[in-house]
Each structure stands twice: as C-alpha cells, then as structure tokens.
Amino acid sequence: MKPFSESCEQNKQVILETIKPLLQNYRSVLEIGSGTGQHAVYFAQHMPHLQWQTSDRQENIEGIQLWLEEAHLSNISSPLVLDVMQAEWPKLSVDAVFMANTLHIMSWHDVEAFFSQISKVLEKNPSLIIYGPFNYHGQYTSESNQRFDQWLKSRDPNSGIKDFSEVNQLAEENQLKLVADYEMPANNRILYWKTKLS
Ligand SMILES: C[S@@+](CC[C@H](N)C(=O)[O-])C[C@H]1O[C@@H](n2cnc3c(N)ncnc32)[C@H](O)[C@@H]1O
C-alpha cells in the first residue's frame, strides 16, 4: 500500500510557495530523504521546468515508487538508494539539493557526512534548501519544538533538532553561503544556501 504522510499534506503548499521562486531558473533538483514521495510528486507537478530526482534509504524506495507510478510524471526520476552515510554517493549533476524534515532525524555525524558529500560529489556546486525545525542560540523556538525534540531523542538519542548556527558553520566550512532564512508555519524554517563560487 502507498505510504502516506499527513505532515506532507499540511506543509507542501507553504513549502512550494517559498521554494518556487528560488528554483525558477534551475533545471534539476536532488531530493534527499524523499520519505513517502508526496513532496516530490507535488513539487514536480507545480514546477514542470524541473527534473526532480528522488532518493532515500532502501526501506523507503518501494513506497516512493508507488507514488511515482500513480502520478505518472515525466519530470520525476525513479528513486536512488542514497543514505548520506554511504561512502560512495552516485555522481550527479544537479542545480539544487532539497531536503525536508530530515536533518533532525539524523545524528550530527550524519549531518557532517551530508555536508561534506554534497560539496564533493555533486558536480555543479548546487544550491541547498533545507526545510524543518531549528534551534537558535541553543534555544527552542517553541514549546512544541521542545516536546518534539524530546520525543525524537526518546526514539533515538543521536537524533534531534539541530542548532542553526552549528549547521550554518558546517555549511560555510563546505563552501556554502547562507542566502536566506525563511520563517515557516508551525515553527519551521527554510534555509537556503548557495555555493560561495556562484
Ligand atoms: C521524517 S522523514 C521526512 C520525509 C520527507 N522528506 C518529508 O518531509 O515528509 C525523514 C526521512 O529521512 C530519511 N533519512 C534518515 N536518515 C537518513 C540518512 N542517513 N540518509 C538519507 N536519508 C535519511 C528517512 O529515511 C526518512 O525518509
């Protein structure tokens, strides 16, 4: 059965409204941690100029395929098996990397691997867009984010909401420069970086 994420249904429109102008001059996007594939289908439908490359860990590939088969869109590519911790990432050439609600699932070690790999493996020095909750100055931005973080850590002590400045420092060390930090509903953010060269 096709997997379903209620949160994707709730946030897909506001994410689209924010990322569409950022992606208007781009042609290709790699999504990391595509999850169910719902975001990919919605964003590819509403941004037909983009080729949307889905990816996730092996356990989510079949579910993403089911969404893609039903949507029947020529501008979504079949999911790649991609765990940010894998030593060899597929060689890709895309204009942007998109990741939603995945950084807080990862350990800090995963996050470091993610940033070092996107700068090394993707040929075009792509822009990076990350959606999700962040802490600022070591503080939660809401009580609901604090409860969410406690819940995440009760499942996996290595996961949890990351601090914006620590993530941004890692981004800078990997040749990315923050262009924008958008406030989103439900205490989420969209962070947008470009490579320092571009
Ligand atoms: C909460 S889900 C978010 C899925 C989707 N992006 C969304 O917004 O609904 C987190 C996703 O991160 C993926 N993920 C977690 N750790 C990962 C890793 N090390 N490499 C790649 N994906 C990972 C999971 O497989 C899952 O699909």
The ligand as an SDF file (V2000), in Angstrom:
LIG
                    3D

 27 29  0  0  0  0  0  0  0  0999 V2000
   10.6700   12.4710    8.8330 C   0  0  0  0  0  0  0  0  0  0  0  0
   11.1090   11.7270    7.3190 S   0  0  0  0  0  0  0  0  0  0  0  0
   10.8540   13.0630    6.1840 C   0  0  0  0  0  0  0  0  0  0  0  0
   10.4810   12.5690    4.8450 C   0  0  0  0  0  0  0  0  0  0  0  0
   10.0710   13.6530    3.8430 C   0  0  0  0  0  0  0  0  0  0  0  0
   11.2180   14.4210    3.4070 N   0  0  0  0  0  0  0  0  0  0  0  0
    9.0170   14.5520    4.4180 C   0  0  0  0  0  0  0  0  0  0  0  0
    9.2430   15.7430    4.5530 O   0  0  0  0  0  0  0  0  0  0  0  0
    7.9410   14.0280    4.7470 O   0  0  0  0  0  0  0  0  0  0  0  0
   12.8520   11.5950    7.4080 C   0  0  0  0  0  0  0  0  0  0  0  0
   13.4780   10.9470    6.2020 C   0  0  0  0  0  0  0  0  0  0  0  0
   14.8840   10.9920    6.3560 O   0  0  0  0  0  0  0  0  0  0  0  0
   15.4200    9.8170    5.8260 C   0  0  0  0  0  0  0  0  0  0  0  0
   16.7590    9.6390    6.3930 N   0  0  0  0  0  0  0  0  0  0  0  0
   17.0910    9.4960    7.6900 C   0  0  0  0  0  0  0  0  0  0  0  0
   18.3970    9.3030    7.8140 N   0  0  0  0  0  0  0  0  0  0  0  0
   18.9110    9.3430    6.5670 C   0  0  0  0  0  0  0  0  0  0  0  0
   20.2150    9.1910    6.0370 C   0  0  0  0  0  0  0  0  0  0  0  0
   21.2480    8.9170    6.8330 N   0  0  0  0  0  0  0  0  0  0  0  0
   20.3840    9.3060    4.7070 N   0  0  0  0  0  0  0  0  0  0  0  0
   19.3230    9.5700    3.8940 C   0  0  0  0  0  0  0  0  0  0  0  0
   18.0710    9.6970    4.3330 N   0  0  0  0  0  0  0  0  0  0  0  0
   17.8710    9.5820    5.6580 C   0  0  0  0  0  0  0  0  0  0  0  0
   14.4240    8.7600    6.2640 C   0  0  0  0  0  0  0  0  0  0  0  0
   14.5660    7.5740    5.5300 O   0  0  0  0  0  0  0  0  0  0  0  0
   13.1140    9.4840    6.0140 C   0  0  0  0  0  0  0  0  0  0  0  0
   12.6400    9.3140    4.7110 O   0  0  0  0  0  0  0  0  0  0  0  0
  1  2  1  0
  2  3  1  0
  2 10  1  0
  3  4  1  0
  4  5  1  0
  5  6  1  0
  5  7  1  0
  7  8  2  0
  7  9  1  0
 10 11  1  0
 11 12  1  0
 11 26  1  0
 12 13  1  0
 13 14  1  0
 13 24  1  0
 14 15  1  0
 14 23  1  0
 15 16  2  0
 16 17  1  0
 17 18  1  0
 17 23  2  0
 18 19  1  0
 18 20  2  0
 20 21  1  0
 21 22  2  0
 22 23  1  0
 24 25  1  0
 24 26  1  0
 26 27  1  0
M  CHG  2   2   1   9  -1
M  END
$$$$
